Amino acid sequence: MSTEHGRLPFFVYGTLRPGEANYGWALRGRTASEEPARIGGALLYDGPGYPYAVAGPEDAVVHGDLVRPRDADYDEVRTVLDRLEGYAPGDPGNLYERVVTEAVCPDGRTVPAWVYLAAEPLAARLRAVGVPIESGDWLNATGVARARRPLGPGAPTTRDHTAG
């Protein structure tokens, strides 16, 4: 995984997946395509209503979706997702880091994509005391409480969400 720059699709694995709590306000109507995908080299941990992905062993897999924003919406989508994930380029206080990874589609294609991984020291805490999602798939994990309302550091409040 790297921090290369570009207008890449996003690999999403939690509340941004189609049908989940943050998808509706952050992505609905702004995507050109969405398809199931997976990434390697990452582990998934249960969080407070949403998951965290952290860099892991090469054979670890996280399941999610590859989301391609429409060209006209790309910059806005990236800004919205960065805010939601608590990410600002170069900020040492980031909750997540946006990095480039290779997403693998069901037909075997590999596509470079942005993914938000938990930043250190959060990733270290998750590895030490976090609850791993062994399947690597938040939607199919048993015993995991999923968010029913928008969640995350940059998610709109209920008032913000209904205002526009």
C-alpha positions as a Markdown table, in Angstrom:
| # | Residue | x | y | z |
|---|---|---|---|---|
| 1 | Met | 0.0 | 0.0 | 0.0 |
| 2 | Ser | 1.2 | 3.5 | -0.7 |
| 3 | Thr | 0.2 | 7.2 | -0.5 |
| 4 | Glu | 0.4 | 7.9 | -4.3 |
| 5 | His | -2.0 | 10.6 | -5.5 |
| 6 | Gly | -4.6 | 10.4 | -8.2 |
| 7 | Arg | -8.3 | 10.3 | -9.1 |
| 8 | Leu | -8.8 | 6.7 | -8.1 |
| 9 | Pro | -11.9 | 4.8 | -7.1 |
| 10 | Phe | -12.5 | 4.2 | -3.3 |
| 11 | Phe | -12.5 | 0.8 | -1.6 |
| 12 | Val | -15.1 | 1.0 | 1.1 |
| 13 | Tyr | -15.7 | -1.7 | 3.8 |
| 14 | Gly | -18.1 | -0.4 | 6.4 |
| 15 | Thr | -20.7 | 2.3 | 6.6 |
| 16 | Leu | -19.9 | 3.6 | 3.1 |
| 17 | Arg | -20.9 | 0.4 | 1.4 |
| 18 | Pro | -24.1 | 0.6 | -0.6 |
| 19 | Gly | -27.2 | 0.4 | 1.7 |
| 20 | Glu | -25.2 | 1.2 | 4.8 |
| 21 | Ala | -25.6 | 4.3 | 7.2 |
| 22 | Asn | -23.2 | 6.7 | 5.5 |
| 23 | Tyr | -23.7 | 5.7 | 1.9 |
| 24 | Gly | -26.9 | 7.6 | 1.4 |
| 25 | Trp | -25.7 | 11.0 | 2.3 |
| 26 | Ala | -22.1 | 10.7 | 1.2 |
| 27 | Leu | -22.3 | 8.6 | -2.0 |
| 28 | Arg | -25.8 | 8.0 | -3.3 |
| 29 | Gly | -26.2 | 9.7 | -6.7 |
| 30 | Arg | -22.5 | 10.6 | -7.0 |
| 31 | Thr | -21.1 | 7.3 | -8.3 |
| 32 | Ala | -20.5 | 6.1 | -11.8 |
| 33 | Ser | -20.1 | 2.4 | -10.7 |
| 34 | Glu | -20.0 | 0.2 | -7.6 |
| 35 | Glu | -18.9 | -3.4 | -7.5 |
| 36 | Pro | -17.9 | -6.0 | -4.8 |
| 37 | Ala | -14.2 | -6.2 | -4.3 |
| 38 | Arg | -11.5 | -7.2 | -1.7 |
| 39 | Ile | -8.1 | -6.0 | -0.7 |
| 40 | Gly | -5.2 | -8.0 | 0.7 |
| 41 | Gly | -2.7 | -6.9 | 3.4 |
| 42 | Ala | -5.3 | -5.5 | 5.8 |
| 43 | Leu | -7.2 | -6.7 | 8.9 |
| 44 | Leu | -10.7 | -5.6 | 10.0 |
| 45 | Tyr | -11.6 | -4.7 | 13.6 |
| 46 | Asp | -15.0 | -3.9 | 15.1 |
| 47 | Gly | -15.5 | -0.4 | 16.2 |
| 48 | Pro | -18.3 | 1.6 | 17.8 |
| 49 | Gly | -20.9 | 1.0 | 15.1 |
| 50 | Tyr | -18.4 | 0.8 | 12.2 |
| 51 | Pro | -15.2 | -1.1 | 11.4 |
| 52 | Tyr | -11.6 | -0.1 | 11.2 |
| 53 | Ala | -9.2 | -1.6 | 8.7 |
| 54 | Val | -5.5 | -1.7 | 9.6 |
| 55 | Ala | -2.4 | -2.8 | 7.7 |
| 56 | Gly | -1.9 | -6.5 | 8.3 |
| 57 | Pro | -0.1 | -9.5 | 6.9 |
| 58 | Glu | -0.1 | -10.0 | 3.1 |
| 59 | Asp | -2.5 | -12.9 | 3.3 |
| 60 | Ala | -5.2 | -11.0 | 5.3 |
| 61 | Val | -8.3 | -10.0 | 3.3 |
| 62 | Val | -10.9 | -7.3 | 3.8 |
| 63 | His | -14.1 | -7.5 | 1.8 |
| 64 | Gly | -16.0 | -4.4 | 0.6 |
| 65 | Asp | -17.0 | -2.5 | -2.5 |
| 66 | Leu | -15.1 | -0.6 | -5.1 |
| 67 | Val | -16.9 | 2.8 | -5.6 |
| 68 | Arg | -16.1 | 5.0 | -8.6 |
| 69 | Pro | -17.3 | 8.6 | -8.1 |
| 70 | Arg | -18.7 | 10.3 | -11.2 |
| 71 | Asp | -16.1 | 12.7 | -12.8 |
| 72 | Ala | -18.2 | 15.8 | -12.0 |
| 73 | Asp | -18.5 | 14.7 | -8.4 |
| 74 | Tyr | -15.1 | 13.3 | -7.7 |
| 75 | Asp | -13.5 | 16.3 | -5.9 |
| 76 | Glu | -16.6 | 16.8 | -3.7 |
| 77 | Val | -16.8 | 13.0 | -2.9 |
| 78 | Arg | -13.1 | 12.9 | -1.9 |
| 79 | Thr | -13.5 | 16.0 | 0.3 |
| 80 | Val | -16.7 | 14.5 | 2.0 |
| 81 | Leu | -15.0 | 11.1 | 2.5 |
| 82 | Asp | -11.8 | 12.7 | 3.9 |
| 83 | Arg | -13.9 | 14.8 | 6.4 |
| 84 | Leu | -16.0 | 11.7 | 7.4 |
| 85 | Glu | -12.8 | 9.6 | 8.0 |
| 86 | Gly | -11.0 | 12.4 | 9.9 |
| 87 | Tyr | -8.3 | 12.6 | 7.3 |
| 88 | Ala | -6.3 | 15.7 | 6.3 |
| 89 | Pro | -3.1 | 15.1 | 4.2 |
| 90 | Gly | 0.0 | 15.3 | 6.3 |
| 91 | Asp | -1.9 | 15.8 | 9.6 |
| 92 | Pro | -0.3 | 13.8 | 12.4 |
| 93 | Gly | -3.7 | 13.8 | 14.3 |
| 94 | Asn | -5.5 | 11.8 | 11.5 |
| 95 | Leu | -7.9 | 9.1 | 12.6 |
| 96 | Tyr | -7.4 | 7.4 | 9.3 |
| 97 | Glu | -4.9 | 7.6 | 6.5 |
| 98 | Arg | -6.0 | 7.5 | 2.9 |
| 99 | Val | -3.6 | 5.2 | 1.0 |
| 100 | Val | -3.5 | 3.4 | -2.3 |
| 101 | Thr | -4.1 | -0.3 | -2.4 |
| 102 | Glu | -4.9 | -2.9 | -5.1 |
| 103 | Ala | -8.6 | -3.9 | -5.0 |
| 104 | Val | -9.4 | -7.3 | -6.5 |
| 105 | Cys | -12.8 | -7.6 | -8.4 |
| 106 | Pro | -14.8 | -10.8 | -8.7 |
| 107 | Asp | -13.6 | -11.3 | -12.3 |
| 108 | Gly | -10.0 | -11.2 | -11.1 |
| 109 | Arg | -9.1 | -7.7 | -12.3 |
| 110 | Thr | -7.0 | -5.6 | -9.9 |
| 111 | Val | -7.7 | -1.9 | -9.7 |
| 112 | Pro | -5.7 | 0.7 | -7.8 |
| 113 | Ala | -8.0 | 2.3 | -5.2 |
| 114 | Trp | -8.0 | 4.6 | -2.2 |
| 115 | Val | -8.7 | 3.0 | 1.1 |
| 116 | Tyr | -8.9 | 4.6 | 4.6 |
| 117 | Leu | -6.8 | 2.6 | 7.1 |
| 118 | Ala | -6.6 | 3.4 | 10.8 |
| 119 | Ala | -3.7 | 5.7 | 11.5 |
| 120 | Glu | -1.1 | 5.0 | 14.2 |
| 121 | Pro | -1.4 | 4.9 | 17.3 |
| 122 | Leu | -5.1 | 3.8 | 16.8 |
| 123 | Ala | -3.9 | 0.8 | 14.6 |
| 124 | Ala | -1.5 | -0.3 | 17.4 |
| 125 | Arg | -4.3 | -0.2 | 20.0 |
| 126 | Leu | -6.6 | -2.2 | 17.7 |
| 127 | Arg | -3.9 | -4.8 | 17.1 |
| 128 | Ala | -3.3 | -5.0 | 20.9 |
| 129 | Val | -6.9 | -5.0 | 22.3 |
| 130 | Gly | -9.3 | -4.7 | 19.4 |
| 131 | Val | -12.0 | -7.2 | 18.4 |
| 132 | Pro | -11.0 | -8.7 | 15.0 |
| 133 | Ile | -13.6 | -9.5 | 12.4 |
| 134 | Glu | -12.2 | -12.8 | 11.4 |
| 135 | Ser | -14.1 | -13.0 | 8.1 |
| 136 | Gly | -12.8 | -9.6 | 6.9 |
| 137 | Asp | -16.4 | -8.8 | 6.0 |
| 138 | Trp | -18.3 | -6.3 | 8.3 |
| 139 | Leu | -21.6 | -7.0 | 6.6 |
| 140 | Asn | -21.5 | -10.7 | 7.3 |
| 141 | Ala | -19.8 | -10.6 | 10.7 |
| 142 | Thr | -21.9 | -12.2 | 13.5 |
| 143 | Gly | -22.2 | -10.3 | 16.8 |
| 144 | Val | -21.2 | -6.9 | 15.2 |
| 145 | Ala | -23.5 | -4.0 | 15.8 |
| 146 | Arg | -23.8 | -1.9 | 12.6 |
| 147 | Ala | -24.6 | 1.8 | 12.5 |
| 148 | Arg | -28.2 | 2.7 | 11.7 |
| 149 | Arg | -27.4 | 6.5 | 11.5 |
| 150 | Pro | -24.4 | 8.3 | 10.0 |
| 151 | Leu | -21.3 | 7.8 | 12.1 |
| 152 | Gly | -17.7 | 9.0 | 12.0 |
| 153 | Pro | -15.8 | 12.1 | 12.9 |
| 154 | Gly | -17.0 | 14.0 | 9.8 |
| 155 | Ala | -20.6 | 12.6 | 9.5 |
| 156 | Pro | -23.4 | 15.1 | 9.5 |
| 157 | Thr | -25.4 | 15.5 | 12.6 |
| 158 | Thr | -29.1 | 14.6 | 12.2 |
| 159 | Arg | -29.8 | 18.4 | 11.9 |
| 160 | Asp | -27.1 | 18.8 | 9.2 |
| 161 | His | -28.3 | 15.7 | 7.4 |
| 162 | Thr | -31.9 | 16.8 | 7.1 |
| 163 | Ala | -31.1 | 20.4 | 6.3 |
| 164 | Gly | -29.8 | 19.8 | 2.8 |
